[in-house]
Amino acid sequence: MADELDARSIAFPLISAGVYSWPLDDAVAAAVDTIRGARTRVDEVRIVAFQQHLFDLVEAAVEASA
């Protein structure tokens, strides 16, 4: 959809991460893996983390997948 709109950046919140009992590590891994595997012309993707410990998990997952 982002390519259809010619978007160059996009942000995704970690929906259901924790609050609906989806394990945080799994939610973060799913987000990072999905974004890494996407074929798109988007230049910048951000994962929105609303708490520091969640940000730390995202940062570690991104670094590990690089």
C-alpha atoms as one frame of an Amber mdcrd trajectory, in Angstrom:
protein
   0.000   0.000   0.000   2.863   2.393   0.805   4.257   1.955  -2.700   0.829
   2.608  -4.224   0.729   5.895  -2.305   4.360   6.632  -3.234   5.190   6.920
   0.471   8.866   7.148   1.338   8.484   6.647   5.088   6.091   4.731   7.294
   5.647   4.048  11.006   4.102   1.023  12.694   3.036   0.837  16.335   3.493
  -2.532  18.026  -0.217  -3.261  18.174  -1.245  -5.801  20.825   2.327  -6.057
  22.103   1.875  -6.955  25.729  -1.553  -5.502  26.463  -3.402  -8.410  24.822
  -0.921 -10.994  26.102   1.024 -11.279  22.855   4.562 -11.912  24.165   6.705
  -8.843  23.562   9.692 -10.741  22.174   7.444 -12.465  19.636   5.678  -9.235
  18.647   8.990  -7.451  18.127  10.467 -10.373  16.157   7.373 -10.540  13.939
   7.534  -6.803  13.253  11.255  -6.743  12.469  11.132  -9.900  10.322   8.115
  -8.660   8.381   9.666  -5.261   7.718  13.026  -6.783   6.715  11.293  -9.157
   4.301   9.095  -6.538   2.640   9.827  -5.639  -0.952   9.107  -1.946  -1.173
  10.429   1.396  -2.324   9.990   2.862   1.176  13.228   4.448   2.399  12.496
   4.670   6.124  10.429   2.456   8.417   9.922   3.184  12.100   8.598   0.856
  14.748   6.828   2.909  17.402   7.633   1.805  20.947   5.707   3.512  23.721
   7.942   2.448  26.612  11.718   2.365  27.073  11.930  -1.391  27.693   9.980
  -2.009  24.470  12.281   0.351  22.580  15.256  -1.598  23.933  13.743  -4.883
  22.653  13.130  -3.359  19.212  16.626  -1.912  19.039  18.202  -5.262  19.965
  16.070  -7.136  17.414  16.960  -4.695  14.635  20.664  -4.927  15.442  20.519
  -8.731  15.596  18.835  -8.943  12.198  21.286  -6.620  10.436
